[in-house]
Amino acid sequence: MGRIAAGTPIEAISEVASHVAVPQQMMRAGRSHYALEVRGDSMIEAGINDGDIVVIEEGSSADNGDIVVALVEGQEATLKRLRRKSGMIALEAANPAYETRMFRDDQVSVQGKLVGLIRTY
């Protein structure tokens, strides 16, 4: 498990910080998955809070409206809703305090999409 920004993007870090048990029903057989701890509040209206753990199915494709781990310009990783619009990619927050960020298609690389959420109280 690593960390992902849900707010201001953070520098992408590809090291494992710890391990977490993920229920089998959150994962599709034959696919690679990873877990990330959410830092920030930009996805709160999607039910994703600071400190939650998101389960991500690794992959480079996503449909419009999917919540994805997006790598921006090869450096910043963020958790946002993806929308494709006229050759551009919009990374949308689920919190009105954050603006939608627009990028050229070649500036954003999808690293995976959200398939589960783990919350501790």
All heavy atoms as an XYZ file, in Angstrom:
907
protein
N       0.851     -1.181      0.000
C       0.000      0.000      0.000
C       0.888      1.233      0.000
O       1.834      1.324      0.769
C      -0.915      0.002      1.225
C      -1.804      1.219      1.300
S      -2.977      1.186      2.646
C      -1.925      1.518      4.046
N       0.577      2.175     -0.878
C       1.246      3.466     -0.908
C       0.240      4.558     -0.595
O      -0.788      4.298      0.012
N       0.507      5.796     -1.057
C      -0.401      6.921     -0.819
C      -0.753      7.581     -2.136
O       0.022      7.571     -3.073
C       0.259      7.946      0.095
C       0.407      7.454      1.507
C       0.787      8.589      2.442
N       0.808      8.124      3.806
C       1.869      7.624      4.415
N       3.006      7.535      3.768
N       1.799      7.201      5.658
N      -1.945      8.210     -2.178
C      -2.388      8.941     -3.360
C      -3.041     10.243     -2.914
O      -3.735     10.271     -1.896
C      -3.376      8.101     -4.221
C      -3.720      8.794     -5.534
C      -4.641      7.770     -3.450
C      -2.603      8.843     -6.517
N      -2.804     11.291     -3.669
C      -3.399     12.589     -3.357
C      -4.825     12.653     -3.866
O      -5.119     12.237     -4.977
C      -2.581     13.706     -3.994
N      -5.701     13.170     -3.036
C      -7.065     13.518     -3.443
C      -7.213     14.971     -3.034
O      -7.799     15.308     -2.038
C      -8.098     12.624     -2.763
N      -6.628     15.806     -3.796
C      -6.530     17.227     -3.514
C      -5.447     17.733     -4.435
O      -5.474     17.495     -5.622
N      -4.444     18.360     -3.894
C      -3.307     18.795     -4.687
C      -2.482     17.578     -5.059
O      -2.127     16.787     -4.193
C      -2.434     19.771     -3.869
O      -3.267     20.836     -3.422
C      -1.297     20.318     -4.700
N      -2.174     17.375     -6.346
C      -1.398     16.206     -6.737
C      -0.060     16.153     -6.006
O       0.530     17.172     -5.669
C      -1.186     16.399     -8.237
C      -2.304     17.270     -8.664
C      -2.550     18.194     -7.493
N       0.396     14.925     -5.764
C       1.683     14.724     -5.115
C       2.628     14.067     -6.097
O       2.206     13.489     -7.091
C       1.555     13.841     -3.847
C       0.962     12.467     -4.191
C       0.753     14.540     -2.776
C       0.986     11.471     -3.052
N       3.910     14.155     -5.819
C       4.891     13.483     -6.651
C       4.629     11.984     -6.581
O       4.376     11.428     -5.520
C       6.300     13.803     -6.164
C       7.379     13.203     -7.038
C       8.769     13.621     -6.598
O       8.910     14.614     -5.876
O       9.703     12.909     -6.983
N       4.675     11.337     -7.730
C       4.410      9.899     -7.786
C       5.520      9.144     -7.067
O       6.699      9.384     -7.278
C       4.322      9.445     -9.235
N       5.114      8.244     -6.190
C       6.051      7.414     -5.454
C       5.638      5.968     -5.682
O       4.493      5.601     -5.429
C       6.033      7.736     -3.945
C       6.402      9.198     -3.728
C       6.968      6.813     -3.178
C       6.207      9.674     -2.301
N       6.569      5.147     -6.150
C       6.199      3.775     -6.485
C       6.802      2.772     -5.509
O       7.186      1.681     -5.894
C       6.646      3.448     -7.909
O       8.040      3.584     -8.025
N       6.885      3.128     -4.250
C       7.398      2.190     -3.264
C       6.277      1.731     -2.343
O       5.312      2.445     -2.106
C       8.527      2.809     -2.448
C       8.084      3.972     -1.586
C       9.228      4.633     -0.841
O      10.218      4.981     -1.489
O       9.103      4.782      0.379
N       6.414      0.519     -1.835
C       5.416     -0.035     -0.930
C       5.712      0.465      0.473
O       6.816      0.312      0.984
C       5.446     -1.579     -0.970
C       4.512     -2.161      0.071
C       5.095     -2.075     -2.364
N       4.709      1.083      1.110
C       4.874      1.607      2.460
C       4.425      0.593      3.502
O       4.970      0.537      4.596
C       4.095      2.903      2.622
N       3.416     -0.201      3.178
C       2.906     -1.230      4.084
C       2.020     -2.171      3.282
O       1.821     -1.991      2.091
C       2.122     -0.590      5.236
O       1.005      0.094      4.742
N       1.482     -3.156      3.947
C       0.595     -4.107      3.295
C      -0.767     -4.056      3.969
O      -0.877     -3.771      5.156
C       1.172     -5.523      3.382
C       2.434     -5.678      2.592
N       2.439     -5.958      1.249
C       3.734     -5.572      2.952
C       3.687     -6.021      0.813
N       4.491     -5.783      1.836
N      -1.815     -4.344      3.202
C      -3.178     -4.326      3.718
C      -3.927     -5.525      3.129
O      -3.721     -5.880      1.971
C      -3.884     -2.989      3.371
C      -4.001     -2.784      1.891
C      -5.235     -2.893      4.032
N      -4.774     -6.149      3.945
C      -5.605     -7.251      3.461
C      -6.811     -6.674      2.733
O      -7.497     -5.799      3.254
C      -6.045     -8.120      4.634
N      -7.053     -7.152      1.531
C      -8.164     -6.673      0.716
C      -9.132     -7.835      0.490
O      -8.710     -8.920      0.095
C      -7.652     -6.140     -0.645
C      -8.806     -5.746     -1.552
C      -6.702     -4.976     -0.430
N     -10.430     -7.632      0.740
C     -11.398     -8.700      0.498
C     -11.349     -9.179     -0.958
O     -11.283     -8.370     -1.884
C     -12.751     -8.044      0.801
C     -12.409     -6.905      1.712
C     -11.056     -6.426      1.268
N     -11.382    -10.466     -1.147
C     -11.271    -11.075     -2.475
C     -12.338    -10.561     -3.441
O     -12.069    -10.387     -4.624
C     -11.360    -12.598     -2.353
C     -11.082    -13.327     -3.654
C      -9.664    -13.144     -4.145
O      -8.725    -13.069     -3.374
N      -9.505    -13.047     -5.457
N     -13.548    -10.285     -2.949
C     -14.622     -9.842     -3.840
C     -14.366     -8.466     -4.456
O     -15.049     -8.074     -5.395
C     -15.994     -9.898     -3.156
C     -16.138     -9.023     -1.953
C     -15.837     -9.732     -0.645
O     -15.016    -10.642     -0.597
N     -16.489     -9.313      0.429
N     -13.399     -7.720     -3.954
C     -13.060     -6.422     -4.545
C     -12.141     -6.571     -5.753
O     -11.932     -5.605     -6.477
C     -12.372     -5.521     -3.512
C     -13.291     -4.925     -2.514
S     -12.382     -3.710     -1.536
C     -13.611     -3.311     -0.319
N     -11.591     -7.761     -5.949
C     -10.596     -7.944     -7.002
C     -11.080     -8.931     -8.051
O     -11.707     -9.931     -7.724
C      -9.289     -8.423     -6.381
C      -8.726     -7.447     -5.369
S      -7.140     -7.930     -4.702
C      -7.563     -9.361     -3.744
N     -10.757     -8.618     -9.307
C     -11.089     -9.529    -10.402
C      -9.954    -10.518    -10.589
O      -8.773    -10.138    -10.594
C     -11.305     -8.758    -11.704
C     -12.576     -7.974    -11.700
C     -12.990     -7.421    -13.024
N     -11.958     -7.348    -14.036
C     -12.099     -6.751    -15.199
N     -13.238     -6.163    -15.488
N     -11.133     -6.718    -16.076
N     -10.306    -11.788    -10.756
C      -9.307    -12.836    -10.967
C      -8.479    -12.537    -12.204
O      -8.987    -12.049    -13.214
C     -10.000    -14.187    -11.100
N      -7.197    -12.796    -12.114
C      -6.305    -12.609    -13.251
C      -5.860    -11.182    -13.495
O      -5.145    -10.907    -14.453
N      -6.262    -10.255    -12.641
C      -5.879     -8.846    -12.791
C      -4.993     -8.426    -11.627
O      -5.130     -8.945    -10.523
C      -7.128     -7.950    -12.816
C      -8.141     -8.255    -13.895
C      -7.644     -7.930    -15.267
N      -7.288     -6.527    -15.341
C      -7.451     -5.780    -16.395
N      -7.935     -6.284    -17.487
N      -7.099     -4.513    -16.372
N      -4.115     -7.481    -11.853
C      -3.256     -6.940    -10.792
C      -3.968     -5.791    -10.097
O      -4.631     -4.976    -10.750
C      -1.936     -6.437    -11.370
O      -1.206     -7.504    -11.909
N      -3.820     -5.731     -8.784
C      -4.441     -4.690     -7.973
C      -3.431     -4.141     -6.986
O      -2.466     -4.813     -6.636
C      -5.637     -5.259     -7.190
C      -6.743     -5.745     -8.052
N      -6.697     -6.967     -8.693
C      -7.923     -5.187     -8.398
C      -7.805     -7.131     -9.391
N      -8.567     -6.066     -9.225
N      -3.683     -2.929     -6.515
C      -2.887     -2.352     -5.441
C      -3.779     -1.448     -4.610
O      -4.873     -1.074     -5.018
C      -1.644     -1.621     -5.959
C      -1.907     -0.542     -6.999
C      -2.061      0.790     -6.627
C      -1.965     -0.849     -8.355
C      -2.275      1.776     -7.572
C      -2.177      0.129     -9.304
C      -2.329      1.431     -8.910
O      -2.537      2.413     -9.852
N      -3.311     -1.141     -3.402
C      -4.081     -0.296     -2.480
C      -3.297      0.970     -2.200
O      -2.065      0.947     -2.116
C      -4.347     -1.055     -1.178
N      -4.021      2.076     -2.071
C      -3.416      3.369     -1.780
C      -4.190      4.061     -0.670
O      -5.424      4.035     -0.658
C      -3.434      4.264     -3.021
C      -2.657      3.764     -4.233
C      -3.003      4.588     -5.459
C      -1.164      3.792     -3.955
N      -3.471      4.684      0.240
C      -4.113      5.487      1.280
C      -4.366      6.881      0.727
O      -3.470      7.519      0.182
C      -3.224      5.568      2.509
C      -3.853      6.326      3.654
C      -2.965      6.421      4.875
O      -1.826      5.914      4.841
O      -3.403      7.021      5.860
N      -5.597      7.359      0.862
C      -5.994      8.655      0.321
C      -5.542      9.770      1.255
O      -5.736      9.697      2.461
C      -7.527      8.714      0.132
C      -7.970     10.107     -0.302
C      -7.982      7.657     -0.855
N      -4.962     10.811      0.682
C      -4.571     12.013      1.413
C      -5.245     13.200      0.759
O      -4.968     13.526     -0.389
C      -3.046     12.192      1.386
C      -2.334     11.228      2.267
C      -2.553     11.636      3.715
N      -2.213     10.588      4.630
C      -2.996     10.152      5.603
N      -4.183     10.660      5.771
N      -2.604      9.207      6.408
N      -6.183     13.821      1.457
C      -6.874     14.989      0.932
C      -8.370     14.784      0.882
O      -8.884     13.705      1.183
N      -9.094     15.843      0.475
C     -10.557     15.821      0.532
C     -11.240     16.129     -0.799
O     -12.423     16.419     -0.835
C     -11.044     16.797      1.596
C     -10.694     18.251      1.282
O     -10.003     18.513      0.277
O     -11.123     19.131      2.048
N     -10.510     16.027     -1.901
C     -11.118     16.413     -3.178
C     -12.151     15.424     -3.692
O     -12.903     15.740     -4.606
C     -10.038     16.611     -4.254
O      -9.521     15.367     -4.675
N     -12.243     14.239     -3.094
C     -13.189     13.230     -3.583
C     -14.280     12.913     -2.556
O     -14.948     11.888     -2.644
C     -12.433     11.956     -3.985
C     -11.435     12.173     -5.120
S     -12.188     12.852     -6.630
C     -13.136     11.455     -7.194
N     -14.509     13.828     -1.609
C     -15.446     13.533     -0.523
C     -16.882     13.330     -1.002
O     -17.609     12.526     -0.439
C     -15.396     14.593      0.609
C     -15.687     15.996      0.078
C     -14.084     14.549      1.328
C     -15.816     17.054      1.166
N     -17.306     14.032     -2.051
C     -18.674     13.861     -2.526
C     -18.860     12.568     -3.316
O     -19.978     12.196     -3.653
C     -19.121     15.084     -3.321
C     -19.322     16.283     -2.412
C     -19.923     17.487     -3.110
O     -20.363     17.377     -4.282
O     -19.957     18.557     -2.470
N     -17.758     11.861     -3.578
C     -17.817     10.520     -4.165
C     -17.718      9.474     -3.056
O     -17.615      8.280     -3.332
C     -16.707     10.332     -5.187
N     -17.722      9.937     -1.795
C     -17.659      9.023     -0.661
C     -16.259      8.564     -0.311
O     -16.084      7.591      0.415
N     -15.251      9.265     -0.815
C     -13.855      8.909     -0.552
C     -13.264      9.980      0.359
O     -13.127     11.134     -0.041
C     -13.049      8.806     -1.859
C     -13.701      7.780     -2.798
C     -11.599      8.443     -1.565
C     -13.143      7.789     -4.204
N     -12.928      9.582      1.580
C     -12.452     10.520      2.593
C     -10.949     10.420      2.814
O     -10.333      9.391      2.510
C     -13.169     10.258      3.927
C     -14.659     10.445      3.823
O     -15.151     11.296      3.098
N     -15.405      9.627      4.552
N     -10.388     11.460      3.386
C      -8.990     11.460      3.798
C      -8.765     10.275      4.738
O      -9.522     10.063      5.677
C      -8.666     12.781      4.502
C      -7.213     12.900      4.884
O      -6.355     12.745      4.008
O      -6.943     13.145      6.074
N      -7.756      9.475      4.477
C      -7.434      8.321      5.314
C      -8.046      7.014      4.830
O      -7.660      5.942      5.300
N      -8.995      7.074      3.888
C      -9.555      5.848      3.321
C      -8.479      5.125      2.515
O      -7.500      5.722      2.068
C     -10.729      6.149      2.385
C     -12.007      6.522      3.112
O     -12.066      6.364      4.351
O     -12.950      6.980      2.433
N      -8.713      3.854      2.293
C      -7.833      3.065      1.436
C      -8.626      2.715      0.187
O      -9.725      2.160      0.278
C      -7.345      1.793      2.150
C      -6.496      2.185      3.357
C      -6.557      0.901      1.179
C      -6.196      1.050      4.301
N      -8.091      3.072     -0.981
C      -8.742      2.740     -2.238
C      -8.040      1.530     -2.845
O      -6.818      1.403     -2.760
C      -8.751      3.928     -3.232
C      -9.705      5.015     -2.760
C      -7.366      4.500     -3.468
N      -8.844      0.649     -3.417
C      -8.323     -0.528     -4.109
C      -8.396     -0.212     -5.599
O      -9.455      0.138     -6.121
C      -9.132     -1.790     -3.768
C      -8.579     -2.999     -4.523
C      -9.118     -2.035     -2.262
N      -7.259     -0.322     -6.269
C      -7.122      0.076     -7.662
C      -6.797     -1.142     -8.513
O      -5.889     -1.909     -8.185
C      -5.989      1.123     -7.820
C      -6.217      2.333     -6.897
C      -5.825      1.540     -9.281
C      -7.467      3.134     -7.187
N      -7.559     -1.312     -9.600
C      -7.228     -2.335    -10.582
C      -6.247     -1.724    -11.564
O      -6.550     -0.726    -12.225
C      -8.481     -2.803    -11.314
C      -8.207     -3.904    -12.319
C      -9.463     -4.339    -13.024
O     -10.319     -4.969    -12.370
O      -9.585     -4.027    -14.236
N      -5.066     -2.293    -11.632
C      -4.014     -1.749    -12.480
C      -4.416     -1.843    -13.944
O      -4.991     -2.834    -14.383
C      -2.721     -2.530    -12.242
C      -1.509     -1.895    -12.828
C      -0.234     -2.596    -12.403
O      -0.275     -3.464    -11.520
O       0.806     -2.255    -12.968
N      -4.139     -0.776    -14.685
C      -4.443     -0.752    -16.109
C      -4.321      0.646    -16.666
O      -4.306      1.626    -15.920
N      -4.247      0.727    -17.979
C      -4.037      2.029    -18.613
C      -5.287      2.568    -19.302
O      -5.237      3.631    -19.907
C      -2.900      1.930    -19.630
O      -3.210      0.953    -20.609
N      -6.400      1.833    -19.218
C      -7.616      2.318    -19.866
C      -8.692      2.593    -18.825
O      -8.715      1.990    -17.758
C      -8.121      1.300    -20.891
O      -8.516      0.111    -20.244
N      -9.571      3.530    -19.167
C     -10.690      3.886    -18.292
C     -11.785      4.496    -19.144
O     -11.521      5.085    -20.190
C     -10.244      4.875    -17.225
N     -13.015      4.337    -18.688
C     -14.160      4.925    -19.368
C     -14.437      6.307    -18.787
O     -14.034      6.615    -17.657
C     -15.400      4.045    -19.169
C     -15.257      2.679    -19.824
O     -14.629      2.598    -20.900
O     -15.766      1.699    -19.247
N     -15.153      7.131    -19.549
C     -15.583      8.430    -19.040
C     -16.356      8.227    -17.745
O     -17.233      7.364    -17.666
C     -16.465      9.151    -20.049
C     -15.674      9.995    -21.016
O     -14.529     10.348    -20.754
N     -16.269     10.303    -22.139
N     -16.018      8.996    -16.735
C     -16.713      8.918    -15.458
C     -16.047      8.003    -14.449
O     -16.398      8.034    -13.273
N     -15.081      7.174    -14.873
C     -14.374      6.314    -13.928
C     -13.497      7.154    -13.006
O     -12.948      8.192    -13.413
C     -13.459      5.316    -14.652
C     -14.200      4.149    -15.269
O     -15.392      3.947    -14.956
O     -13.572      3.423    -16.075
N     -13.364      6.708    -11.767
C     -12.407      7.317    -10.839
C     -11.097      6.573    -11.029
O     -11.053      5.342    -10.945
C     -12.904      7.250     -9.392
C     -14.183      8.095     -9.250
C     -11.821      7.746     -8.427
C     -14.842      8.007     -7.893
N     -10.039      7.333    -11.327
C      -8.766      6.728    -11.711
C      -7.606      7.300    -10.906
O      -7.696      8.381    -10.326
C      -8.475      6.953    -13.216
C      -9.577      6.380    -14.086
C      -8.253      8.420    -13.542
N      -6.521      6.550    -10.918
C      -5.226      7.082    -10.516
C      -4.613      7.612    -11.802
O      -4.389      6.860    -12.751
C      -4.327      6.003     -9.894
C      -2.925      6.550     -9.665
C      -4.921      5.506     -8.584
N      -4.415      8.920    -11.859
C      -3.868      9.565    -13.045
C      -2.470     10.070    -12.742
O      -2.241     10.698    -11.708
C      -4.756     10.725    -13.474
N      -1.555      9.777    -13.644
C      -0.199     10.294    -13.563
C      -0.114     11.464    -14.532
O      -0.313     11.293    -15.739
C       0.808      9.202    -13.916
C       2.274      9.540    -13.739
C       2.599      9.839    -12.276
C       3.143      8.390    -14.238
N       0.120     12.658    -13.999
C       0.132     13.879    -14.792
C       1.569     14.257    -15.115
O       2.399     14.422    -14.218
C      -0.565     15.034    -14.035
C      -0.515     16.314    -14.851
C      -2.000     14.658    -13.691
N       1.843     14.351    -16.418
C       3.167     14.718    -16.932
C       4.279     13.856    -16.331
O       5.391     14.327    -16.104
C       3.422     16.209    -16.724
C       2.437     17.067    -17.511
C       2.670     18.554    -17.349
O       3.229     18.979    -16.316
O       2.270     19.289    -18.259
N       3.966     12.595    -16.061
C       4.963     11.639    -15.591
C       5.475     11.872    -14.188
O       6.399     11.188    -13.751
N       4.878     12.813    -13.454
C       5.421     13.172    -12.147
C       4.406     13.184    -11.018
O       4.711     12.753     -9.923
C       6.085     14.553    -12.217
C       7.254     14.593    -13.149
C       7.855     15.991    -13.215
O       7.342     16.936    -12.630
N       8.940     16.113    -13.942
N       3.219     13.731    -11.255
C       2.236     13.907    -10.186
C       1.154     12.847    -10.289
O       0.590     12.634    -11.359
C       1.574     15.286    -10.296
C       2.521     16.443    -10.182
C       1.815     17.771    -10.422
O       0.688     17.795    -10.954
O       2.407     18.794    -10.070
N       0.865     12.190     -9.179
C      -0.214     11.203     -9.145
C      -1.383     11.778     -8.360
O      -1.195     12.407     -7.326
C       0.276      9.914     -8.491
N      -2.595     11.545     -8.875
C      -3.788     12.048     -8.214
C      -4.956     11.101     -8.455
O      -4.972     10.365     -9.441
C      -4.129     13.478     -8.698
O      -5.161     14.021     -7.885
C      -4.521     13.517    -10.161
N      -5.918     11.113     -7.549
C      -7.133     10.313     -7.664
C      -8.266     11.254     -8.064
O      -8.633     12.152     -7.292
C      -7.447      9.646     -6.317
C      -8.639      8.693     -6.297
C      -8.297      7.405     -7.047
C      -9.036      8.377     -4.863
N      -8.802     11.076     -9.254
C      -9.848     11.967     -9.770
C     -10.776     11.204    -10.711
O     -10.448     10.131    -11.198
C      -9.241     13.143    -10.558
C      -8.393     14.092     -9.748
C      -9.227     14.957     -8.847
C      -8.410     15.988     -8.109
N      -7.639     15.470     -6.992
N     -11.923     11.829    -11.026
C     -12.834     11.292    -12.031
C     -12.334     11.754    -13.398
O     -12.009     12.927    -13.587
C     -14.255     11.795    -11.794
C     -15.279     11.086    -12.655
C     -16.703     11.431    -12.265
N     -17.005     11.211    -10.869
C     -17.353     10.039    -10.323
N     -17.410      8.959    -11.069
N     -17.650      9.963     -9.041
N     -12.256     10.827    -14.352
C     -11.719     11.115    -15.673
C     -12.840     11.369    -16.671
O     -13.822     10.630    -16.702
C     -10.874      9.925    -16.147
C     -10.256     10.066    -17.529
C      -8.796      9.648    -17.480
C     -11.001      9.237    -18.547
N     -12.669     12.417    -17.466
C     -13.588     12.713    -18.570
C     -12.747     13.104    -19.789
O     -11.847     13.925    -19.683
C     -14.515     13.880    -18.238
C     -15.345     13.658    -17.017
C     -16.797     13.448    -17.336
N     -17.537     13.424    -16.087
C     -18.318     12.429    -15.724
N     -18.478     11.401    -16.499
N     -18.958     12.467    -14.576
N     -13.073     12.505    -20.915
C     -12.415     12.870    -22.175
C     -13.319     13.848    -22.915
O     -14.512     13.594    -23.076
C     -12.173     11.631    -23.015
C     -11.052     10.769    -22.478
C     -10.764      9.584    -23.411
N      -9.543      8.905    -23.020
C      -9.453      8.040    -22.023
N     -10.511      7.771    -21.292
N      -8.304      7.457    -21.733
N     -12.719     14.967    -23.367
C     -13.482     15.997    -24.073
C     -12.629     16.568    -25.202
O     -11.617     17.217    -24.938
C     -13.860     17.144    -23.122
C     -14.710     16.749    -21.940
C     -14.963     17.941    -21.035
C     -15.775     17.536    -19.818
N     -16.043     18.641    -18.917
N     -13.006     16.305    -26.428
C     -12.373     16.908    -27.610
C     -10.844     16.837    -27.581
O     -10.164     17.849    -27.706
C     -12.807     18.367    -27.758
O     -14.203     18.462    -27.771
N     -10.281     15.646    -27.411
C      -8.838     15.486    -27.405
C      -8.165     15.926    -26.120
O      -6.948     15.937    -26.020
N      -8.955     16.317    -25.141
C      -8.424     16.732    -23.845
C      -8.916     15.759    -22.784
O      -9.898     15.048    -22.979
C      -8.899     18.143    -23.487
C      -8.506     19.229    -24.475
S      -6.750     19.612    -24.443
C      -6.645     20.570    -22.944
N      -8.231     15.760    -21.652
C      -8.659     14.969    -20.507
C      -8.936     15.913    -19.354
O      -8.090     16.736    -18.997
C      -7.596     13.925    -20.112
C      -7.499     12.861    -21.201
C      -7.922     13.306    -18.761
C      -6.517     11.765    -20.924
N     -10.130     15.782    -18.787
C     -10.504     16.544    -17.601
C     -10.359     15.631    -16.398
O     -10.840     14.498    -16.405
C     -11.939     17.032    -17.721
N      -9.679     16.107    -15.375
C      -9.581     15.402    -14.102
C     -10.452     16.176    -13.123
O     -10.118     17.290    -12.726
C      -8.125     15.320    -13.629
C      -7.201     14.515    -14.538
C      -5.778     14.529    -13.989
C      -7.701     13.093    -14.726
N     -11.593     15.565    -12.768
C     -12.606     16.242    -11.969
C     -12.570     15.803    -10.516
O     -12.575     14.609    -10.220
C     -13.995     15.928    -12.512
C     -14.235     16.376    -13.926
C     -15.593     15.941    -14.459
O     -16.242     15.081    -13.822
O     -15.987     16.451    -15.504
N     -12.570     16.768     -9.636
C     -12.699     16.499     -8.207
C     -14.170     16.273     -7.883
O     -15.052     16.673     -8.648
C     -12.162     17.678     -7.407
N     -14.418     15.649     -6.744
C     -15.791     15.484     -6.255
C     -15.943     16.329     -5.000
O     -16.380     15.870     -3.952
C     -16.081     14.009     -5.979
N     -15.524     17.573     -5.132
C     -15.606     18.562     -4.064
C     -15.592     19.920     -4.757
O     -14.633     20.242     -5.469
C     -14.409     18.416     -3.110
C     -14.411     19.410     -1.974
O     -15.010     20.472     -2.055
N     -13.709     19.071     -0.904
N     -16.631     20.742     -4.573
C     -16.698     22.024     -5.287
C     -15.581     23.002     -4.937
O     -15.384     23.984     -5.640
C     -18.069     22.581     -4.889
C     -18.476     21.843     -3.670
C     -17.798     20.518     -3.715
N     -14.822     22.728     -3.903
C     -13.707     23.602     -3.539
C     -12.518     23.442     -4.493
O     -11.594     24.250     -4.474
C     -13.262     23.320     -2.105
N     -12.543     22.412     -5.319
C     -11.442     22.139     -6.251
C     -11.922     22.315     -7.681
O     -13.009     21.871     -8.039
C     -10.924     20.707     -6.073
C     -10.267     20.465     -4.743
C     -11.027     20.103     -3.635
C      -8.894     20.597     -4.594
C     -10.427     19.874     -2.405
C      -8.292     20.372     -3.366
C      -9.061     20.015     -2.278
O      -8.473     19.791     -1.062
N     -11.081     22.918     -8.505
C     -11.400     23.118     -9.908
C     -11.064     21.878    -10.720
O     -10.144     21.139    -10.385
C     -10.605     24.300    -10.472
C     -11.036     25.635     -9.914
C     -10.312     26.798    -10.576
O      -9.734     26.597    -11.669
O     -10.326     27.884    -10.009
N     -11.808     21.680    -11.808
C     -11.477     20.641    -12.776
C     -10.204     21.069    -13.488
O     -10.063     22.220    -13.886
C     -12.628     20.452    -13.780
O     -13.770     19.984    -13.061
C     -12.255     19.470    -14.867
N      -9.282     20.130    -13.622
C      -8.025     20.422    -14.325
C      -8.079     19.788    -15.702
O      -8.460     18.631    -15.849
C      -6.839     19.878    -13.533
C      -6.716     20.556    -12.166
C      -5.611     19.955    -11.328
N      -4.312     20.244    -11.927
C      -3.220     19.526    -11.681
N      -3.269     18.498    -10.869
N      -2.074     19.838    -12.253
N      -7.694     20.551    -16.736
C      -7.719     20.086    -18.125
C      -6.291     19.873    -18.620
O      -5.405     20.695    -18.357
C      -8.413     21.118    -19.020
C      -9.870     21.371    -18.683
S     -10.946     19.969    -19.006
C     -10.809     19.819    -20.780
N      -6.097     18.767    -19.334
C      -4.787     18.421    -19.871
C      -4.941     17.881    -21.285
O      -5.982     17.320    -21.635
C      -4.111     17.340    -19.012
C      -3.852     17.754    -17.602
C      -4.765     17.445    -16.603
C      -2.717     18.467    -17.267
C      -4.540     17.820    -15.289
C      -2.487     18.854    -15.957
C      -3.397     18.529    -14.975
N      -3.875     18.021    -22.079
C      -3.832     17.330    -23.361
C      -3.770     15.827    -23.085
O      -3.267     15.392    -22.059
C      -2.600     17.740    -24.169
C      -2.599     19.164    -24.666
C      -1.412     19.426    -25.594
N      -0.193     18.738    -25.205
C       0.766     19.265    -24.414
N       0.633     20.479    -23.920
N       1.846     18.560    -24.121
N      -4.263     15.060    -24.010
C      -4.303     13.602    -23.868
C      -2.920     13.019    -23.572
O      -2.794     12.078    -22.795
C      -4.878     12.993    -25.151
C      -5.166     11.521    -25.008
O      -5.827     11.140    -24.026
O      -4.727     10.747    -25.883
N      -1.869     13.598    -24.150
C      -0.522     13.055    -23.956
C       0.108     13.460    -22.620
O       1.198     13.010    -22.283
C       0.399     13.466    -25.112
C       0.634     14.971    -25.193
O      -0.171     15.753    -24.624
O       1.622     15.382    -25.833
N      -0.570     14.275    -21.830
C      -0.048     14.697    -20.535
C      -0.524     13.814    -19.381
O      -0.005     13.922    -18.272
C      -0.468     16.140    -20.233
C       0.176     17.168    -21.127
C      -0.316     18.559    -20.791
O      -1.488     18.877    -20.998
N       0.569     19.380    -20.268
N      -1.518     12.968    -19.623
C      -2.114     12.158    -18.565
C      -2.004     10.686    -18.917
O      -2.330     10.274    -20.028
C      -3.600     12.522    -18.350
C      -4.232     11.625    -17.297
C      -3.743     13.979    -17.958
N      -1.561      9.915    -17.950
C      -1.458      8.473    -18.102
C      -2.281      7.814    -16.999
O      -2.041      8.055    -15.815
C       0.014      8.063    -17.998
O       0.141      6.673    -17.925
N      -3.265      7.012    -17.390
C      -4.072      6.285    -16.411
C      -3.236      5.126    -15.872
O      -2.677      4.341    -16.637
C      -5.387      5.774    -17.039
C      -6.143      4.871    -16.075
C      -6.251      6.947    -17.478
N      -3.178      5.027    -14.552
C      -2.424      3.964    -13.889
C      -3.324      2.841    -13.383
O      -2.861      1.756    -13.071
C      -1.630      4.534    -12.708
C      -0.709      5.677    -13.099
C       0.415      5.200    -13.994
O       1.258      4.422    -13.570
N       0.412      5.646    -15.240
N      -4.612      3.128    -13.274
C      -5.572      2.139    -12.805
C      -6.873      2.822    -12.441
O      -6.958      4.052    -12.396
N      -7.912      1.994    -12.191
C      -9.197      2.570    -11.813
C      -9.704      1.977    -10.505
O      -9.390      0.855    -10.144
C     -10.221      2.420    -12.927
C     -10.523      1.028    -13.353
C     -11.496      1.057    -14.531
C     -11.707     -0.335    -15.075
N     -12.646     -0.332    -16.195
N     -10.492      2.785     -9.828
C     -11.028      2.425     -8.530
C     -11.995      1.245     -8.648
O     -12.908      1.260     -9.461
C     -11.774      3.633     -7.940
C     -12.454      3.427     -6.600
C     -11.420      3.351     -5.488
C     -13.433      4.547     -6.328
N     -11.767      0.223     -7.783
C     -12.679     -0.917     -7.761
C     -13.178     -1.216     -6.343
O     -14.078     -2.026     -6.161
C     -12.050     -2.193     -8.362
C     -11.808     -1.999     -9.856
C     -10.788     -2.594     -7.638
N     -12.592     -0.558     -5.345
C     -13.030     -0.811     -3.968
C     -12.538      0.250     -3.010
O     -11.642      1.032     -3.326
N     -13.158      0.273     -1.831
C     -12.827      1.257     -0.815
C     -12.845      0.565      0.542
O     -13.769     -0.205      0.837
C     -13.856      2.388     -0.832
C     -13.686      3.490      0.200
C     -12.583      4.442     -0.225
C     -14.989      4.252      0.378
N     -11.837      0.827      1.338
C     -11.756      0.277      2.694
C     -11.661      1.451      3.653
O     -10.837      2.347      3.486
C     -10.526     -0.637      2.860
C     -10.595     -1.807      1.864
C     -10.406     -1.128      4.293
C      -9.319     -2.610      1.778
N     -12.535      1.448      4.667
C     -12.550      2.539      5.636
C     -12.480      1.943      7.040
O     -13.159      0.985      7.351
C     -13.824      3.349      5.494
C     -13.940      4.479      6.507
C     -15.112      5.386      6.210
N     -14.873      6.043      4.920
C     -15.830      6.406      4.086
N     -17.085      6.164      4.359
N     -15.536      7.013      2.958
N     -11.650      2.547      7.861
C     -11.608      2.144      9.270
C     -12.123      3.292     10.108
O     -11.967      4.461      9.758
C     -10.174      1.770      9.715
O      -9.306      2.859      9.419
C      -9.687      0.526      8.994
N     -12.753      2.965     11.228
C     -13.353      3.985     12.088
C     -12.583      4.069     13.383
O     -11.976      3.180     13.839
C     -14.816      3.642     12.376
C     -15.674      3.697     11.145
C     -15.931      2.542     10.407
C     -16.211      4.885     10.704
C     -16.712      2.596      9.263
C     -17.003      4.930      9.566
C     -17.249      3.778      8.856
O     -18.020      3.839      7.738
